[in-house]
Amino acid sequence: MSYSLRRASILNISSYLYLFVASLATTPTLIKSLGLSAFSTYVLSLGVLALTTSLDLGLSRSVVYYLAKSNNNEEKKTIFASSLLIHLLLGFSLAVAVLFWYSRYLSLLIFLTFIVSHYQANHESNGNFSMVNLRSFIIGTTNTLGAAYLASLGYGVNIILISLSLATLLTIIILTINVPRYSLRDVSRTSLKLLLIYGLKLQLGKFVNSVQSQYPKLIFASVPLAITIYSLASSLIAKAAGAVTQIAIAFFPYSITSSNDSKHRRYYVYTQISLFLLGLITIITYSYYGESMLYWWLRDESIVSQLHAFLLTYRYYGLLLVLTPLASTILDSHNRSATSSLYALYALLIEVSVVFYTLPRYGVLSIAYGSLVSLLIMVPVLLYTTQKSVSPGDN
């Protein structure tokens, strides 16, 4: 496989920056138009979507891994057909569960999200990140600008979820362009086994990461202000770390085929050092200008005061978080996904233990303390393991 890592990274970061700005611009409108109660319901719905779609048995990365490794068109056809079968079965099963448990509007979106992930894997494995980012543009625009517009017209959460389903359906149609012809008759047991074995190693880590970001919303589901504070803070941190995740996504296909290359090792080390320094500058800058920027953004003193107090601790969590996506990607590309999954599990267990110990006293701030403590312990372990993996003689 040959493609430009630099071009892929730039495309991914550009898409991320667009959505970052769109989210910042539209969040105040969503809060004001929907109200805290409906906004917290919307946030909870997106949390259920993220948690449910994370139960994909690790297929998203597994399909990319095997498509990127293969140079045989027939083999790729069986991998892609097997991927479609599993995505259809998983998407339908989880959509039905959500249909009875939560919302029929959300269940449709879940099913379509599984299908779009299947088609995206083909483009991602080929390094075609212009098509991959088209998904982010269409669905992301609907989830930000579109949602804010609908909310300002007086429409509620269900109409916004329907609009997201329509945007996802449009994305599926576009992603099917230039996809090799195949059918479910091309499914093979060998391909199913390969995808599931590799994917299941990833599943634990992916699900744990999703639980880590969503469980506070469930804890504070009955407290609109608390769930809003956490949602805004986690969104800001996630978006701050978003560029790193986009680089890691672009890096994954390249890392599969170039893991023994000295250039590969230098890129990883220099990028991690640069990210840490940039993060350090960001959290120092926040000390001076953070609260005033939050007020300029949200213009709600009751929300800003609590959000600022939360971010004063949570920003250090963000500094450590930016070091994890690229390290985990290295381990996954070296077929050590079980290691990165265990890292994520241990981090979650530490975080939850701290959160429930401090929750009665500190409320929503307990999430910030638990998150920070877990990464202070586990990030050094992850970085040490990854550094050994990329060092000469350890591959």
C-alpha positions, 0 to 999 in steps of 0.5 A: 500500500502506498499513500501520503501519510502527510496528506492523510494527516492534513485531511483528517486534521482539517476535518477535525478543525472544521467540526471543532469550530462548528461545535463551539459555534453551535453549542450555545444555541443548542443549550439555549434553544433546547433548554438544559433538560432537553439538551441533557437528553440529547447528550444522553442519546448521543452517549447511548449511540457511542456506547452501542456502536462501540460494541462492534467486536473491534471490526472497524480497525480489524477490517482496515488491518487485513485489507491494508495487509492484503495484496490479493483482490479475491482475498479482499473481496472475502474480507469485505463481504465478511465485514458486511455480514457481521456489521449487518447482524450486529447493527440489527441486533443492537438497533432492536435492543435500543428500539425496546429499551430507549428510542426508535429514532435512535435505533435507526441511527445505530443501524445506519452507523454500523453500515457506514462504518463498514464502507468507511473501512474500505476507503480507510485501508486504501488511505483514501481519507478524502472519502473518510472525512466526507463522513465527518463533514456530512454527519458532523455538520448535521450534528452541529449546524443542522442540530442548532438550526432545527433547535432554533426553529423549535424542533426537539431531540427526535427530529434532530436524531431523524436528521442525523439518520438521513445524513448517515444514509446519504453518507452510505450512498456516497461511500459505496462509490468505487467500492469493488463488487462483492456479495454475501456469497463471497463470505468465507469462514476463514475471513470471519475468523480472522476479523473476529479474532483480531477484532475481539482483542480490540473490542475490550479497549474500544468498549472500555474507552466508550464506557469511560467517556459515557458513564458519567452521563448516566450517573448524572442523568437526572441532574441536567446542570451536572450532565451539561457541565461534564458534557461540555468539559469532556467535549472540549478535552476530546476536541483538543485531543481530536487532532491527535486521534486523526493523526493516529487514524491516518498513521494506522495503515502506514504503521502496519507496513512500516513498523520496522522503518527507522523513519516510523520510529522517529515520527512517533517519538518526535510527534509525542514530544511535540504533542506534550509541549503543545499541551503544556502551553495550552494548559498554561494559557488556560490559567490566564484566559480560560474563564473569560473565554468560556464566558465569551463562548457560553454567556451563562455565569452559572454554567461557566463558573462550574465548568471553569472549576471542573476544567482547572483539574480536568485540563491536566487529564487532557494533557496526558490524554493526547499522548495515548492515541498514537501509542495505542495505534502503534500497539494495534499495528504490531498486533498487540491490541490486547495490550492496549485493551488491557491498558484501557481496562485498568485505567477505567477501573482505577478511575471508577474506584476514585470517582465512587470514593470521592463522589459523595464529597465532590459531586461532578468534580469527582470525575475530573479527579478520577480521570486524572489519577487513572492516567497519571498511573497508566500513561507511563506504563503505556508509553514504556510498553510502546517505546519498547515495541518501536525500538530496534530489536523489539519488533 
